[in-house]
Each structure stands twice: as C-alpha cells, then as structure tokens.
C-alpha cells in the first residue's frame, strides 16, 4: 500500500457510564467484530511480536510467550535445523490468513503466504513448491519463480463443496471475512460478543447499575486503537474501558486475574520426554531446565499455535479473562444468521496450525492444516504463464507439471524427514519464563551467582517426565504468568524420576 494512502478508520458506537468512566457496552457490525474474531486466529508468536510495539499505550508483555519469542530472535540459527526455521518462528503464519485479508484494519504485518517453484526444475521433471523464497532447491538454485495460488488451494477440510461452488473458482479471490455485512452485535467491556436482539438489549438493561441514563458516543478507531485493544485483550478484564477511556492504565497483570483451577495432583505421567530441572528448594521455584531437542520443539511450537486453538485446548479457561470471553462468544453466534459461512463456527472450534509449522510428536492436541496431496501447476495459455498452483487441474486449460509441497524446516539437500525446529543432539536450557538458549555451564553458574542469588545448599536437581498434561499445563501458565515452568509443573513434581535410567514412573511413595 502506498504511504500516502489515508489510514483506514472504523467507527464504533459505545455506551459510557460517565460517572464511573467506564464503557458499558459497544454496538458494532462487521468491521469491528471481524477484527475481534481475527485476534483468535493469530499465532501466539505473532501476538507477542505485535504487542511489543508502541501504540497509544506502551509495549506489553504476553505472559512467557514474549520472552520465548524474544529468545528465539537472539538464538544463533546454527542451533536450529535451518535458517528458515528461525524465520518461521519469528513470522509464524496464520492458517486463516485469507479470511483476514479484507479486514478494514489489519494490524498483522506478517507477509502473506507466497508460493515459489525452482524455475529450472519446474519445466524438467518432478518438482517441489515451497512457501519460502530463500530456500535452496536440490539443484542448488533458490526457489524464486512465483506461482499464483488458486483460491481453494488451502481450505479447511471443514469447508464443504457447496461453499466452494457458491463462491466461484480460481478467478475470484475475494474472501468475505467472518460475520455478515448485515449482522449487528453487542460487545461487553470484557469483549463478550453477542448478536444484537431484544434479549441482549433487555439483559443490558438489567445490568445497568447506575441511575443516570448512560451516554452514547461514537469513537473512531485506527490501527493504534486496534493494537491497544489487542494488548488489553491479553491483560485486562475491562478491555474496552482500558483501551478507549483510560489510556494511562497500567499495562500489568492484576494478581487476581490468574488462578490455577486445576486441582488434580500426583498424577501418573505417561510422558515420554524427560527434562532435568534445577530448583530452589526454599522458594519451590524452578530456575532452569536442561532439555533436548524434543522438549525444545514442543516449546518453540507454542509460537505457532493460534490463540483460539489454545483456548479450545484450555476449554475456554486460559485465565486471560477477555480472551476467554471472546472465545466463548463463538457459541452465541448463529451459523446461518450471523456468519458468512455455515462452517466458520466449526473452523473456529478447530483452528489449526499453518501447514508445515507443526512439529513431530506434538503433545498439545492442535492439528496442522495440510495441503492437498495432489497439486499441479497449471496455465490457461498455450505458451507462457501466468502459472497457477491448484489441487483441481480441471479448472485450467493446461497442466504444466504435477508438483508437491516441501517441508521448509530441514534443508532439502540433506534429504532428512525430521520435522522439527531444533537441531538434533543439542542441549538447550530453558528459564522459568521460557526464554531459551543453547546450554552453557557458564551461563547457569553466572545466573545462579549474580542474578538469581541462590546458594548451593538450596539447589536441587530433578528429572521430570513431560507428557500431554504437563505440556498443556506449561502452555496454560505461559499465557498469563512469567513462571511457566514453576507454575505449569507444580502439580507434576511427583513425577520426578529420582534415579537416572529408571524407565517406569513411580506410582506411589
Ligand atoms: Zn531446482
């Protein structure tokens, strides 16, 4: 977009209690509600990147996700499978990217997915297509030949054939976003979204505590206000009030906003990963973990999880109040009346990791969106391009070549099938706030002596088994705290394996 373009703005009708200086509710249509829903599709790493910027408010921290993200930025790529891995983690893609293309205000600056072929190989034989331009083909050249993806190249398996037929084929590349142009919604201060009708209006009336008549006004939002809103979505219980009325409000977690509601204790772990942790006995705090590439991949993959998928895994109870409310609002929507497609509700209930961004042995139950296995590069001209990448060659005049997508993580030349980010046989250390580093004794020692100031007699080393429950628990703690290991593994310390080499979990005493 040209820099001279007038910045996009949207207006929002808000009803304010002047006496208490708070937003009672807002009334909005497609422009604003599509933006709110798009927040749920953002990968956690993207959110950490966006909220680290200035808007009307200062940069803010997103639990442990911010420290994990920043530490990946500082990681030497030689500890990862390829240079592309680092790029993937710092710019994770959004599996719903095309639905967000036409947002009135899109604050996500992740580069849209592009498809590249190697021009030498494309016209000669079996060929690969990648979504990363800087990758090297097996012939040694870079993938630089740009292909046009057909509209349905990457659609959710939940999108039915009728959806596709209704909107035409390759020629039409417009996506309508999430809610219908005609729909109208009531948004509460904590970002619960409800379709506007008699029922919701009467509920509002019931909840008005103030005697005086609330005042209605219209506020104009530009990308700064939308970024404010994303920040307060993560850390506030009153996101509209904080972002629209009290801009000086402190960007800190309140202590009460995070509660561990999980009371299960002493569970037997079926986990297969083992990590060593160094604890302070007196503070019951995990200072560091020493981990291998399997656990490192598990942590790194957090950056690629869509926010809404994490909410599903945590059953709408992440502890981040406004995110929980926004996610749970989806159940208020009527698929046929409010949404542009009947399948959108299902798609939001099963938000996926972008293709090739997942890792092997993913413990957290979030699926990866897959490309169709049969792909072709096609053309509508007899001689030259443009060339289209499609799963349905019948839409085009001529098939140039059958192609297949390649996993961008391992270098193609090495011919490996390993599907992870972290370099194998590498030891990493993870701090309590999930910042990651290659393992170094010097770093452990200097942190213990200078930063953490834990005396030797207070230290204890333990080995913990990590399975699905432990991984989910760390993920949950990472959303709203800065001690994901200590809080996330608190209930699991009895899975401690006392002796090295022991293969069975201790079930009692
Ligand atoms: Zn090539």
Boltz pocket constraint, residues with backbone or C-beta under 6 A from the ligand:
constraints:
  - pocket:
      binder: B
      contacts: [[A, 118], [A, 119], [A, 120], [A, 121], [A, 137], [A, 138], [A, 139], [A, 140], [A, 141]]
      max_distance: 6.0
